[in-house]
Amino acid sequence: MEDDARPSLDDSVLPFQIESSGAMGRLVRMGPALTSILSQHNYPQPISELLGEALTLTAMLGAALKTDGKFILQTRSDGPVSFLVAQYNAPGSLRGYASFDPAAVEALGPDGLKRGSLLGKGHLAMTIDPGPDMERYQGVVPLEGGSLTAAADVYFRQSVQLPTFIKIAVARHYEAGRGDTPAGWSWRAGGLMVQKLSQEGGFESEQSSAGNGHTEDEDWTRAQLLAGTVEDHELVDPMLTPERLLYRLFHEETVRTFRKIPLAAFCQCSRERVEQMLGGFTPAEIADMAQDDGHIRVTCEFCNRRYDFEARDFIQDAPSP
């Protein structure tokens, strides 16, 4: 296995290839970037865990983009979490938020949350936007099994017909204070994806199938079984490097790792963007948006940043109805 000279434990996607099994995979680790996104909202813990799962899955799938494209994961459902979105901008920027009914979440109770009832019935949409002058693609599947990974599994099995193993773990983590960094709780997440690649699909190795005396199905079954031994705590362990975890899982195989893709939290909002948006409304619409004190206050759903404007500044230059 080829390790980076300076391995990073957090906020990265590590692509790898299992030479002897004809499989490709990605190992995601998130720490500070995930904490940055989730700490911008006062979500209940189950909502933060669900959004953390969505962000990890989005990073896992979005990392396949080779250009400055976008990957967007969205859910709409009749469950307590009515809408959820996570966005990946190549080469590694992430943002996301969730809309939910606090009373409905509380009414589920511990048992309801364990059954994965946050999403309810609805659909999962995954959109790939490769960039300017390129066609967008969207895949939509029903939300099944009560989790995002279950719905993604349906997508890969039915829509893409690509055998795929996915496991994601999200957890709060207490960090002791060091230097100028105070002690406190943070978030961690990890995800492992392994996908079968056939020789017809472009994979060819002297060690796969014909080279090792096994069929493609036998090779894939072995890779899937080995991936299935990964534990949740291993995916989020800050002391276990991604390279060491891959070695633990696939040390009997021949695994080649590729350059890591760094991950970082981002948001596209700015005062100038919001001001430009408000400038497109009519005087009547501006008046409706104004509060009693004559101000318009806009909150970014992604980063929770608040912007304050005086309505009268827009009425004079607002377009006519």
N, C-alpha and C positions, 0 to 999 in steps of 0.2 A: 504494500500500500504506500502511495506517495503522500507524505504529510507536507503541509505548508511549513516554511521555516519558522514562521511566527503564528501559530494557530490561535484563532480567536474563539472564545467560549460563547460569546453572546452575539445576537443580532446579525445572523448570517445564514445563508443557504449553502450547503456543501453538496454539490452534485457528485455522483459516483456511478461507477459501472462494475457489475459483478461479471467478470470475464467468463468464469466457468459455468455460469447459469444463464447467460444471455439475458440479463436484466439490467435496467437502469434505475437509478433512484436519486432522491434528494433528502437530505437531513437538515431540518430547520431548527435553529436555536434563537429564541428571543428573550431579552431581558430589559435593558433600559428603554429600548424603543417601545416595547409593549407597555411598560410602566408609564411612559410619557403619554401614550394615547389614552390609556384607561384612567389615568389620574386626572384628566381634563374633565371628567364627568363623575358625578356622584352616583354611580350605578350601584344597585345591590350586587352582592358578590355573584349570584348566579348569572346576572346579565353580563358582568365583566368576564366571567369564565366563557360564556357563549361567544361574546365578541372576540375574546382572545383566541378561541378556536377558529373563528372565521378569519381573523387576521393571519393566523398560522397557515391555514389552508390556502389563503390567497397568496401569501408569499411563496408557498410550496409550488403552486401552479403558475403564478406569474413569473417565476424565475426562469421559465422556459422561453420567455420572450428574448429575441436576439437583437431587437432594435429598441428605439425609444417609444415603445408602445405602452398600452395600459391593459390591465386585467381587472375586471370588476366583478365581485361576487355580491349578489343581492338575494334576499328572501322576502317574500310577502306571504302572510298567513293569517289565520283567524285565531291564533294563539295569543298569549299575553305579550309576546314580542311580535308586533304586527309588521315591522319592517327592520331590516338589518342590511348594512352595506359595508363592504371592505374593498379598498382600492389599492392596487399596486401599480406604480409608475416605474417602468424600467429606467435605470438599472437597479432599483432597490428601495424606493420610497413607499411608505405605507400610511394609510389613514382609514378611519372607519367610525361608525356610530350605530346606535340601536335606538329604535322607538318602541316603547313598551308601556303597558298599563300597570302602574305600581300596585293598584288594588288587586288586579288579577294575579300578579306574581305572588303577592303575599297570601292570597287565597289558596294557592296550590299547596302550600305547606311543604315540609321536608320530603314527604313521600312522593308528592307530585313532581317535585323537582328532580328526584332521583329517577323517575320514570321518563324524564326527558320531555315534559309537556310544555316547555316554553314556546316552541315553534307552532304547534298545532298543525292544521291542515293547510297546505298552500303549495308554493313552488320555490325552487331554487334556480336562479338564472346566473349563468357564467358568461360574461361578455369579454371577448378579445378584440381590442382595437389596436391593430399593428402600427398605425400611424397615418400621416397624411397620404392621400391618394391610394390607400389600401383598403380593401373591403373588411368591414367589421363582421365578426361571427358571434352568434349567441346560441348557447345550448340551454334548454330549459327542461328540468325534471321535477317530478313531484317530491315533496318532502316526505320521506319515508324513514321509519325506524327511530324517529325522534331526535336525530342528530344530523349535523352538516356532513360528517364523514360518511354516514349511511347514504345520504342523498348523492354525494359525490361518487360513491361506489356504484350506485344505480346508473349514473351518467356514464361512467367508464365501461360498465358491462353492457349496457343497452345501446347507448348512442355511439360510442367510439369503438366498442367491442375490443377493449384493451384490458386484459387482466391486470388488476391493480390492488396493491395492499396499501392501506393508509391507517396510521394511528397517530393521534394527537393528544397531548396532555397539557393542561393549564393549571397553574397553582400559585397561591400567594407564598411569598418567601420572606422570612425575616432576616435582615442583614445587620450585623453588628457595626457600630460606628467605627470608622477608620479615618484618621487625620481630620480634614475639614468636613467629611461626610458623616452626618448624624445617623444614628441607628434608626431603623424603621422597616415597615413592610413594603415590599415591592412585588412585581409580578414576573413570572417566568412561564415560558411555553416552549414546547418542543414538538416536532412532528417528523415522522418517517414515512416516506412513500417509496414503494418499489413497484416497477412495472415490467411486464414481460415484453421482450422484443424478439421477434422471430427473424430467421435468416431472410425470409421474404420481405420483412420490413426494413432490412438494411443491416441487421446485426450479423456479424460473421467473426468467429474466433476459433482458433485451433483447439481451444480448451472447451468449447461448447458443443453440445449434442454429439455430432459425429466424432469429435476429437476425444470425448471422454467416455464414449460407449453408452451414453444416456440419450433418451429422447428429449425433445424440447419440453414436453409436458412434465417429465420427471425432473428436469432441471428447474423448471418454474416452481413445481411443488416444493422442492428442497429450499429454494430461495424464499418462498413464502413462509414455510415453516420456521426458518431461521429468523426472518423478520418478525414473526409472531412471538418470539421469545422476549422482545423488548418490553421493559417494564416502564410504567408511567414515571417513576422516580428517576429512571435513567435519562428520560427525555428532557427533564427539567433540572437535573443535577448540575449546579454551577461548577463543581469540581471535576466533572467528567467531560473531557474534550470530545467534540464530534468524531475526531479521528479514532480516539480510543474506544468510543461506543461502536463504531463500525467494525473495528477489529474484534471487539467482544462478540458481535453478532455473526460476523462472516469470516472469522480467522481461518476456517477450513476452505474458504473459497479464495479466488484471486480477485481482489478488489482494487480498482484504480480510482483515485479521487481527482477532481478537477479544481480549478480556481474557485475560491469562495466568492459569493456575491454578498457584499455588505448590505444590511438593512438599516433604515432610519425612518423615524416618524416625520411626517410633513403635513402641511396644510396649504392650500392655494388661496385662502382668503386674505384680503387686505382692505384697508380703508378705501383705497382707490377703486378696487373692484366693486365693493358694496355701493360706493357713491355712483359709479357708472350704472349699476343696476337700478338704483332708485331714480336716476335721471331718465329712465325709460317709461316711467309711470305718468299718467295724466294728473292734472291738479286735483281732480275729484278723488282719485285713488290715493294720492299723497295725503289729502285731508283725512281720508278714512284710516290711514295707517298712523297718523299722528296721535299721540297720547294727550292727556288733558293739559300738560305743561307745554305743548307745542313741539315736542321732540319725537323723533322716530328712533327706536332702538332695535337694532338687528343683532341677533346672536348666531354665530356660525355653528351649525349642527355638528361639524366634525371636531373642531378644537374648543368650542364653547367660548370663544372670544366674543366680546360684546362691543358694538360700535354705536355711537350716539351722534345723531344729526338733528339740526333744527329744520323742521318741515318747511318753513318759509324760504329756505335757501333753494328748495327744489320747485316750489310752485311757480316762481317767475319764469323759469326756463323749461318747465315741464311741457311735453308735447300736448297739443290739443286733442280732445277725444275724437 
